[in-house]
Amino acid sequence: MKEIDLTQGSDETTRDLLKPAALAIKDGALVILPTMTYYALCADALNPDAVKRVFRAKERDASKPLIALVDSFEMAKPLVNDMPPSVRELEWRLGNKGITYVLQASDRLPEELTAGTGTVAIRFERNEVVQEILALVGQPITAPSANIEGREPPRNVDEAVAQLRDWIEVAVRWYPSGAVAPTTVVDLTTSSPTVLREGTVSVADVRAVLGS
């Protein structure tokens, strides 16, 4: 396992330092990255074999779909059949606090990612490390929390590596997470949006933006 320590000074840019992590993802390997909430187990979201590896590493039920992280609406659009205007409104007003959107999935996504649900959970990731990775990889990554299913999500890279060392190619060391909750999940696949999980954004704030 290779570790990339971004907390130390370097003459290289962050993007250059992260190139091995991006290459590992492109090759179908698993990588630990910090996100805007917890440390995550990341892989190419469009590679079925890589997605299966995430499920095995986390000991996760294959019936539970995984998230896709994107850096822009341009990256997100090919993943969904429809992008409701409410996504832009919520993202503009509350996205910096952390919202995951459940949308109708396009045929481009592997069933392993969506677990055959026909929907996909998408987040516009604000963490600068992930943004650099997405720019280098050029397509979405999946990023569930880097822990065995049922255990506490890791707030630092050491907690993640302790659980998943045998599965990962690269681990990126960044500062500890200060997260106290996961992102809020909003289902926008029906005419009446539903908050499936209240997290970093309150139900009241979501309703205030949507006018309901």
Contacts in CASP RR format, 6 or more apart in sequence:
PFRMAT RR
TARGET T0000
AUTHOR 0000-0000-0000
METHOD contacts of the structure
MODEL  1
MKEIDLTQGSDETTRDLLKPAALAIKDGALVILPTMTYYALCADALNPDA
VKRVFRAKERDASKPLIALVDSFEMAKPLVNDMPPSVRELEWRLGNKGIT
YVLQASDRLPEELTAGTGTVAIRFERNEVVQEILALVGQPITAPSANIEG
REPPRNVDEAVAQLRDWIEVAVRWYPSGAVAPTTVVDLTTSSPTVLREGT
VSVADVRAVLGS
1 161 0 8 1.000
1 165 0 8 1.000
1 168 0 8 1.000
1 169 0 8 1.000
1 170 0 8 1.000
1 171 0 8 1.000
2 20 0 8 1.000
2 169 0 8 1.000
2 170 0 8 1.000
2 171 0 8 1.000
3 157 0 8 1.000
3 170 0 8 1.000
3 171 0 8 1.000
3 172 0 8 1.000
3 173 0 8 1.000
4 17 0 8 1.000
4 18 0 8 1.000
4 20 0 8 1.000
4 21 0 8 1.000
4 170 0 8 1.000
4 171 0 8 1.000
4 172 0 8 1.000
4 173 0 8 1.000
5 173 0 8 1.000
6 14 0 8 1.000
6 17 0 8 1.000
6 18 0 8 1.000
6 129 0 8 1.000
6 172 0 8 1.000
6 173 0 8 1.000
6 174 0 8 1.000
7 173 0 8 1.000
7 174 0 8 1.000
7 175 0 8 1.000
10 17 0 8 1.000
14 128 0 8 1.000
14 129 0 8 1.000
14 132 0 8 1.000
15 132 0 8 1.000
15 135 0 8 1.000
15 136 0 8 1.000
18 129 0 8 1.000
18 132 0 8 1.000
18 133 0 8 1.000
18 136 0 8 1.000
18 172 0 8 1.000
19 136 0 8 1.000
20 170 0 8 1.000
21 31 0 8 1.000
21 33 0 8 1.000
21 133 0 8 1.000
21 170 0 8 1.000
21 172 0 8 1.000
22 133 0 8 1.000
22 136 0 8 1.000
22 137 0 8 1.000
24 30 0 8 1.000
24 31 0 8 1.000
24 169 0 8 1.000
24 170 0 8 1.000
25 31 0 8 1.000
25 42 0 8 1.000
25 43 0 8 1.000
25 44 0 8 1.000
25 50 0 8 1.000
25 133 0 8 1.000
25 137 0 8 1.000
25 141 0 8 1.000
26 44 0 8 1.000
26 137 0 8 1.000
27 169 0 8 1.000
28 43 0 8 1.000
28 44 0 8 1.000
28 47 0 8 1.000
28 49 0 8 1.000
28 50 0 8 1.000
28 53 0 8 1.000
29 43 0 8 1.000
29 50 0 8 1.000
29 168 0 8 1.000
29 169 0 8 1.000
29 170 0 8 1.000
30 41 0 8 1.000
30 42 0 8 1.000
30 43 0 8 1.000
30 50 0 8 1.000
30 53 0 8 1.000
30 54 0 8 1.000
30 57 0 8 1.000
30 164 0 8 1.000
30 167 0 8 1.000
30 168 0 8 1.000
30 169 0 8 1.000
31 41 0 8 1.000
31 42 0 8 1.000
31 43 0 8 1.000
31 133 0 8 1.000
31 168 0 8 1.000
31 169 0 8 1.000
31 170 0 8 1.000
31 171 0 8 1.000
31 172 0 8 1.000
32 39 0 8 1.000
32 40 0 8 1.000
32 41 0 8 1.000
32 42 0 8 1.000
32 146 0 8 1.000
32 157 0 8 1.000
32 160 0 8 1.000
32 161 0 8 1.000
32 164 0 8 1.000
32 168 0 8 1.000
32 170 0 8 1.000
32 171 0 8 1.000
32 172 0 8 1.000
33 39 0 8 1.000
33 40 0 8 1.000
33 42 0 8 1.000
33 127 0 8 1.000
33 129 0 8 1.000
33 130 0 8 1.000
33 133 0 8 1.000
33 143 0 8 1.000
33 172 0 8 1.000
33 174 0 8 1.000
34 40 0 8 1.000
34 127 0 8 1.000
34 129 0 8 1.000
34 130 0 8 1.000
34 157 0 8 1.000
34 172 0 8 1.000
34 174 0 8 1.000
34 175 0 8 1.000
34 177 0 8 1.000
35 69 0 8 1.000
35 125 0 8 1.000
35 127 0 8 1.000
35 130 0 8 1.000
35 143 0 8 1.000
35 177 0 8 1.000
36 98 0 8 1.000
36 125 0 8 1.000
36 126 0 8 1.000
36 127 0 8 1.000
36 130 0 8 1.000
36 179 0 8 1.000
36 183 0 8 1.000
37 98 0 8 1.000
37 145 0 8 1.000
37 153 0 8 1.000
37 177 0 8 1.000
37 179 0 8 1.000
37 181 0 8 1.000
37 182 0 8 1.000
37 183 0 8 1.000
37 200 0 8 1.000
38 145 0 8 1.000
38 146 0 8 1.000
38 153 0 8 1.000
38 154 0 8 1.000
38 155 0 8 1.000
38 177 0 8 1.000
38 179 0 8 1.000
38 182 0 8 1.000
39 145 0 8 1.000
39 146 0 8 1.000
39 153 0 8 1.000
39 154 0 8 1.000
39 155 0 8 1.000
39 156 0 8 1.000
39 157 0 8 1.000
39 159 0 8 1.000
39 160 0 8 1.000
39 177 0 8 1.000
40 143 0 8 1.000
40 144 0 8 1.000
40 145 0 8 1.000
40 146 0 8 1.000
41 54 0 8 1.000
41 57 0 8 1.000
41 58 0 8 1.000
41 143 0 8 1.000
41 144 0 8 1.000
41 145 0 8 1.000
41 146 0 8 1.000
41 147 0 8 1.000
41 160 0 8 1.000
41 164 0 8 1.000
41 167 0 8 1.000
41 168 0 8 1.000
42 69 0 8 1.000
42 130 0 8 1.000
42 133 0 8 1.000
42 141 0 8 1.000
42 142 0 8 1.000
42 143 0 8 1.000
43 50 0 8 1.000
43 51 0 8 1.000
43 53 0 8 1.000
43 54 0 8 1.000
43 141 0 8 1.000
43 142 0 8 1.000
44 50 0 8 1.000
44 51 0 8 1.000
44 137 0 8 1.000
44 139 0 8 1.000
44 141 0 8 1.000
44 142 0 8 1.000
45 51 0 8 1.000
45 66 0 8 1.000
45 68 0 8 1.000
45 69 0 8 1.000
45 109 0 8 1.000
45 113 0 8 1.000
45 139 0 8 1.000
45 140 0 8 1.000
45 141 0 8 1.000
45 142 0 8 1.000
46 108 0 8 1.000
46 109 0 8 1.000
46 110 0 8 1.000
46 113 0 8 1.000
46 139 0 8 1.000
46 140 0 8 1.000
47 110 0 8 1.000
48 110 0 8 1.000
48 111 0 8 1.000
48 112 0 8 1.000
48 113 0 8 1.000
50 142 0 8 1.000
51 66 0 8 1.000
51 110 0 8 1.000
51 112 0 8 1.000
51 113 0 8 1.000
51 142 0 8 1.000
52 112 0 8 1.000
53 167 0 8 1.000
54 60 0 8 1.000
54 66 0 8 1.000
54 142 0 8 1.000
54 144 0 8 1.000
55 62 0 8 1.000
55 66 0 8 1.000
55 112 0 8 1.000
56 167 0 8 1.000
57 164 0 8 1.000
57 167 0 8 1.000
57 168 0 8 1.000
58 144 0 8 1.000
58 147 0 8 1.000
58 148 0 8 1.000
58 149 0 8 1.000
58 164 0 8 1.000
59 148 0 8 1.000
59 149 0 8 1.000
60 144 0 8 1.000
60 149 0 8 1.000
61 149 0 8 1.000
62 112 0 8 1.000
62 115 0 8 1.000
63 115 0 8 1.000
64 115 0 8 1.000
65 113 0 8 1.000
65 114 0 8 1.000
65 115 0 8 1.000
65 116 0 8 1.000
65 117 0 8 1.000
65 119 0 8 1.000
65 120 0 8 1.000
65 121 0 8 1.000
66 113 0 8 1.000
66 115 0 8 1.000
66 121 0 8 1.000
66 142 0 8 1.000
66 144 0 8 1.000
67 100 0 8 1.000
67 121 0 8 1.000
67 122 0 8 1.000
67 123 0 8 1.000
67 142 0 8 1.000
67 143 0 8 1.000
67 144 0 8 1.000
68 79 0 8 1.000
68 109 0 8 1.000
68 113 0 8 1.000
68 120 0 8 1.000
68 121 0 8 1.000
68 122 0 8 1.000
68 123 0 8 1.000
68 140 0 8 1.000
68 141 0 8 1.000
68 142 0 8 1.000
69 122 0 8 1.000
69 123 0 8 1.000
69 124 0 8 1.000
69 125 0 8 1.000
69 130 0 8 1.000
69 134 0 8 1.000
69 140 0 8 1.000
69 141 0 8 1.000
69 142 0 8 1.000
69 143 0 8 1.000
70 76 0 8 1.000
70 79 0 8 1.000
70 122 0 8 1.000
70 123 0 8 1.000
70 124 0 8 1.000
70 125 0 8 1.000
70 134 0 8 1.000
70 140 0 8 1.000
71 124 0 8 1.000
71 125 0 8 1.000
71 130 0 8 1.000
71 131 0 8 1.000
71 134 0 8 1.000
71 135 0 8 1.000
72 124 0 8 1.000
73 83 0 8 1.000
73 88 0 8 1.000
73 124 0 8 1.000
75 134 0 8 1.000
75 138 0 8 1.000
75 139 0 8 1.000
75 140 0 8 1.000
76 83 0 8 1.000
76 122 0 8 1.000
76 124 0 8 1.000
76 140 0 8 1.000
77 83 0 8 1.000
78 106 0 8 1.000
78 108 0 8 1.000
79 103 0 8 1.000
79 105 0 8 1.000
79 106 0 8 1.000
79 108 0 8 1.000
79 109 0 8 1.000
79 120 0 8 1.000
79 122 0 8 1.000
79 140 0 8 1.000
80 103 0 8 1.000
80 104 0 8 1.000
80 105 0 8 1.000
80 106 0 8 1.000
80 120 0 8 1.000
80 122 0 8 1.000
81 103 0 8 1.000
81 104 0 8 1.000
81 105 0 8 1.000
81 106 0 8 1.000
82 103 0 8 1.000
82 104 0 8 1.000
83 103 0 8 1.000
84 103 0 8 1.000
84 188 0 8 1.000
86 188 0 8 1.000
86 193 0 8 1.000
86 209 0 8 1.000
86 210 0 8 1.000
87 101 0 8 1.000
87 103 0 8 1.000
87 188 0 8 1.000
89 209 0 8 1.000
89 210 0 8 1.000
90 99 0 8 1.000
90 101 0 8 1.000
90 186 0 8 1.000
90 206 0 8 1.000
90 209 0 8 1.000
90 210 0 8 1.000
91 99 0 8 1.000
91 124 0 8 1.000
93 209 0 8 1.000
94 201 0 8 1.000
94 205 0 8 1.000
94 206 0 8 1.000
94 209 0 8 1.000
95 124 0 8 1.000
95 126 0 8 1.000
95 201 0 8 1.000
96 126 0 8 1.000
97 184 0 8 1.000
97 200 0 8 1.000
97 201 0 8 1.000
98 123 0 8 1.000
98 126 0 8 1.000
98 183 0 8 1.000
98 184 0 8 1.000
98 200 0 8 1.000
98 201 0 8 1.000
99 123 0 8 1.000
99 183 0 8 1.000
99 184 0 8 1.000
99 185 0 8 1.000
99 186 0 8 1.000
99 200 0 8 1.000
99 201 0 8 1.000
99 206 0 8 1.000
100 121 0 8 1.000
100 122 0 8 1.000
100 123 0 8 1.000
100 183 0 8 1.000
100 184 0 8 1.000
100 185 0 8 1.000
100 186 0 8 1.000
101 121 0 8 1.000
101 122 0 8 1.000
101 123 0 8 1.000
101 185 0 8 1.000
101 186 0 8 1.000
101 188 0 8 1.000
102 119 0 8 1.000
102 120 0 8 1.000
102 121 0 8 1.000
102 122 0 8 1.000
102 185 0 8 1.000
102 186 0 8 1.000
102 187 0 8 1.000
102 188 0 8 1.000
102 189 0 8 1.000
102 196 0 8 1.000
103 119 0 8 1.000
103 120 0 8 1.000
103 122 0 8 1.000
103 188 0 8 1.000
103 189 0 8 1.000
104 118 0 8 1.000
104 119 0 8 1.000
104 120 0 8 1.000
104 189 0 8 1.000
105 114 0 8 1.000
105 117 0 8 1.000
105 118 0 8 1.000
105 119 0 8 1.000
105 120 0 8 1.000
109 120 0 8 1.000
113 120 0 8 1.000
113 142 0 8 1.000
114 120 0 8 1.000
119 187 0 8 1.000
119 189 0 8 1.000
121 185 0 8 1.000
122 140 0 8 1.000
123 183 0 8 1.000
125 131 0 8 1.000
125 134 0 8 1.000
125 143 0 8 1.000
129 172 0 8 1.000
129 174 0 8 1.000
130 141 0 8 1.000
130 143 0 8 1.000
133 141 0 8 1.000
134 140 0 8 1.000
134 141 0 8 1.000
145 153 0 8 1.000
145 154 0 8 1.000
145 182 0 8 1.000
146 153 0 8 1.000
146 154 0 8 1.000
146 160 0 8 1.000
146 163 0 8 1.000
146 164 0 8 1.000
147 153 0 8 1.000
147 154 0 8 1.000
147 159 0 8 1.000
147 160 0 8 1.000
147 163 0 8 1.000
147 164 0 8 1.000
148 163 0 8 1.000
148 164 0 8 1.000
151 163 0 8 1.000
153 179 0 8 1.000
153 182 0 8 1.000
154 160 0 8 1.000
154 163 0 8 1.000
154 177 0 8 1.000
155 176 0 8 1.000
155 177 0 8 1.000
155 178 0 8 1.000
155 179 0 8 1.000
156 176 0 8 1.000
156 177 0 8 1.000
157 171 0 8 1.000
157 172 0 8 1.000
157 173 0 8 1.000
157 174 0 8 1.000
160 171 0 8 1.000
161 168 0 8 1.000
161 171 0 8 1.000
179 200 0 8 1.000
181 199 0 8 1.000
181 200 0 8 1.000
182 197 0 8 1.000
182 199 0 8 1.000
182 200 0 8 1.000
183 199 0 8 1.000
183 200 0 8 1.000
183 201 0 8 1.000
184 195 0 8 1.000
184 197 0 8 1.000
184 198 0 8 1.000
184 199 0 8 1.000
184 200 0 8 1.000
184 201 0 8 1.000
184 202 0 8 1.000
184 203 0 8 1.000
184 206 0 8 1.000
185 195 0 8 1.000
185 196 0 8 1.000
185 197 0 8 1.000
186 193 0 8 1.000
186 194 0 8 1.000
186 195 0 8 1.000
186 196 0 8 1.000
186 206 0 8 1.000
187 193 0 8 1.000
187 194 0 8 1.000
187 195 0 8 1.000
187 196 0 8 1.000
192 212 0 8 1.000
193 206 0 8 1.000
193 210 0 8 1.000
193 212 0 8 1.000
195 203 0 8 1.000
195 206 0 8 1.000
END
